[in-house]
Amino acid sequence: MGAARWSLPIFVFMNAVIIGAMDGVSFDDIFDTLNNYKKVLFVEPVPHYFNLLKLNAHRLNTEVCFENSPISDKHENIELAYLDINSLNNYEYFYKGCSSVIENGEPINKYLKKVDNKDLVILSCKSLTFNDLCEKWDIKEIEYLQIDCEGYDQRIVNSIDLEKYNIKKLKFETHYLDSDFISIFSNKWPNYKYELIEADIIYYKL
């Protein structure tokens, strides 16, 4: 495959937006299928995984760009927790894929709550809203939007106007959703159908 091409924020139609991309390849089977899209925006707030993501993106034969910011439903100062890379061997492999906003003094992610504090890295940063992200990158339409934010998915999804950005396909995790979220969201957007696949829900525009 040819090397990915880096782009400036001049996109009107963004084929795919991946929020919570991690390193692009771990715990996700979407990466190589992104070659089916012309342009992809990756969003990942953790610096270590953000740098790996940029390296891994060289395998893609598509136009890519990157945003190193957390996404929220409002402007706020966020503390993110993730496992120190030097402590990875002390935990099961999947802990590598866990990063989480801290609320009330502990991570939202149920696994990181079990981690010894000395093994956690705490990152303080300012959030962007989804609208901020789209304005920054001049995004008007999205073919595929994926959100994987370890407990913040519901807040972000609730803040998105699917029609404003003409989002054709939306995927996010069902972990940490309110019990009635799917029914409320589906009633709000009746022009979308959905399917459940293991721990994910995918909405398709009719």
N, C-alpha and C positions, 0 to 999 in steps of 0.2 A: 504494500500500500504506500501511497505517497504521503509526505508529511502534511500535517494539518496546517491550514493557513490562518494566521492571526488577523483579526479584524478590529476596526474601530467602530464605535457605536453609531452606525449609520443605517441600521436595519429597520425597514418598515414591516417586512414579514419575517418573523423568526420561526423557523420550522419547529424547533424543539427547545424547551427550557427545562433544565434539570436543577431543582433546588434541593440542596443537601446531597451533593454529588460525591462526597468523600474523595477517594482516589480515582473514581470513575470505573473501577473494575471489580473491587471486592464487594461481595454480598449483593451483587446486582447482575442481571443478565441482559441489560439494555445496551451496554456500551457499544458493542460492535454493530448492533442494528441501527445505531445513529448514523452510520454511513448512508442510510436510506434518505437522510435529510440533508438539505443543502447547507443549512446554518444551525448552529447549536450554541446556546449560552449555558455554561456551567456555573453554578453558584455553590460555594463552599467556604464557610467561615474559619475553619481550623487551619492555621498556616501550614502545618506539616503535611496534611492531606491535600491542601490546595496546591502545594508545590509538586507533590506526586501526581496529582491530577493533570497538571500542565505537561509533565513528562509523558504520562500515559496517553495523552491526547494526540501525541505524534503518530500513533498508529491509525488515527482516523483520517480518512480521505474526504474530509468535509471542512467547511469553514467554521471555525470555533472562536469563542471568546470567553472570558472568565470574570467572575465577580467574587471578591474575597470579603463578603459581608454576610451577617445573619439577616434573615428576613422575618418580619413580625407583622402583626396587624396594626401596629402603631410605632411611632418614633419613641425609642426607649434605650436606656443603657442596659445591656444584657451581660450577664455572666454565663459563660459556657464552660462546662466541665467535660473533659475527655481523659482517657487513660494515657499516662505517660508512656512513651514508646519504650522506655527502659524497664517498664514493669509489665509489658505485654505477656511475657512468658509465665507470669505468676497467675494468670487467669485463662479461662477458656478462650479459644480463638475468636469467637464471635464478639467478645468485648472490644476487640479492635474497631468494630463498626459502630460502637456506641459513643455518641456525643450528645450533650443535653443542656438545655437551659436550666439554670439554677433558680428555684423558687422556694421561698421560705427557708432558705439556708441549705437546701439539698437538691440534687439533680432530679428532674422529672423522670428521667429514664429509670425504670425499676431495677435494672442491673447495676447501673452506676451508683445507686443508693447503697449497694452492698460493698462497694469498693472502699478500701482503706484510704482515708483522705490524703495520706502521704503519697499515694500512687496516682493521684489526680492532678491534672494541670487545669488551672482556672484562667480563663481568658476573658478580659473585659473589653467590650466593644459596643459600638452604636449600631442600632438596627436600621435597615431600610424597610419600607413597606413594599408590597408588591407593585403598587402604583409608582413608587419611586424607581423601582427596578426598571419598569417599562418605560418611564420617562427618560431615565438615564441612557438606556440603550435604544430609545426611539422605537419601541416595539408596539405594533398596532394589531398584529394577528399572530396566533400561535397554533401550530398544528398539533403539537404534543407537549403537555406540561406534566412533569413529575415532581412530587413533593415528598420528601422523606426527612422530616425534621424532629423525630424522636419526641413526640408529645406536643409539638407546636403546629402540627399539620392542620388540626381543626381550626385554629385561630387564623392561620394564613388562608385556608380555603374559604372561610367565611368572609374574608375581606376582599375577595376577588369578584369582580363583575365579569362573568364569563362571556357575556354578550359584547361588552366594551372591547374586549381583546379577541373576540371571535375564536375562542378556544375550542378546538375540534375534539380533543381527547384529553382527559384529566385523570391522573392516577395518583393515589395517596394511600398511606397505611391506615388500617382500621384500629391499630393499637391506640389506646388512650382517647378514643372518640366517646362522646356522651352516648348513652344507650339509644336516644331518639334522634341522633344527629343525621343519620342516613335518611330517615323518613322526612325530616324537616327540610334537609337540603334538596331532596328529590322533589318535594312539593314546590320548593322555591324555583326549581329549574325543570319544569315538566317537559321541556324540549330536549332533555337529555335522558338517555337510558343508561342503566348501569349493570355491571356484573361484579360478583365477588370472586376473587381468585386467592385462595389461602388467606393471607393477612392483608391483602390489598383490595381496594375498590377502584374500578375504572369506569368513568363516565364518558359516554360517546354522544356527540351532538347529532340529533336526528336530522 
